[in-house]
């Protein structure tokens, strides 16, 4: 049963990043790499308590990625647009300055 829960948590994280970072190949690649790294680091954990703690962290991360991250996209006017979806309803959005966005792009 635990193996199935771990696999589900892994898949949920990958799905969350695919949705949040759709079209951003760098973020998709790097987030998948980071998720794999974290799961591999904990591959040998056998304590049920520790496994449940790690699963809860994975669920929290998946929820955070799905509901708290919205990517800004460069529009045809040269500015950035943020289009939050219904899953972001009620969230407080922090929008970085365009200068910061240009530096990270």
N, C-alpha and C positions, 0 to 999 in steps of 0.2 A: 504493500500500500504506500509506503513512504517513497519508494522509487517513482511511482506514478505521480505523487504530489510534487516531487522535485522536477520531474519532466514537465508537468503542467506549469509550474512556476517559471521554468526556463522558457517554455513556449510563449507564455503570457508576456514575459519581458520582451522577447523578440518581436511579438506582434505589436506591442505598445510602441517600440522604437520604429518599427516599419510604418506605423500610422503617423506618429509625430514627426518623423524625419523623412517622409515620402519625398522623393526627388532630390534628396541631399545624399549623394553616394558616399561622401566622406564620413558624415555622421552615421549613416547606416553601417558602414564597414567598421568604424571605430567603436560604436556602441556594441555591435555584435562581438567584437574582439574583447571588449571589457566584460561583457556578460559571461562569455566563455571562460575568461581568466578567473573571475570571481567564483564561478561554479567549480572549476578545476581546483582552485585553492582549497575548497572545502569538500572535495571528493571523498576524503578519508575520515570525515567526521562520522562518528558512530553513536554519540549520545543523542537519545531521543529529544531531550530538552534543547540541546544545541541545534539539532536539525529543525525543530519547530521554530526556534528563534530565527534561524537563517531563512526558513520559508516565509515567515512573517515579514522579514526585511525585504525579500523578493516581491511579495505581494504589495507592500508599501511602495517600493520603487516602481513597480508596474503602474500602480494607481497614480503616483506622482507624474510619471512620464506621460500617461494618458490624459491627465486632467490639468496639469500645470505647465506644460511646455507647448508653446505655439511658436512656430518658426515664422520669422519675418521674411517676406519674399520681395525681391527687387521688382518694381513695376516698370512699365514702359516710360514713365515720366522721370525715372531715375531715383525715385524715392522708395521707401520700404513700406509694405502693407502687412498688417497682421489681421488674419481672419480666424478668430476663435470659433470653434464649433460648439454644438449644444452640450458636449461633454465638459466644456469649460465654464458653463453657466454658474455664476456665483463666485467664481475665482477672482482674485485680485491679480490683474496683469501688470507686470513691471515691464515697461518697454524701454530698451536701451536706446541711447542716442544714436542718430544716424552715423556719427563719427565712429563710435564703437563698433557698429555693425560693419562699416567699411573696412575697419582694421581686421576684423575677424573673418571677413569674406575673402 
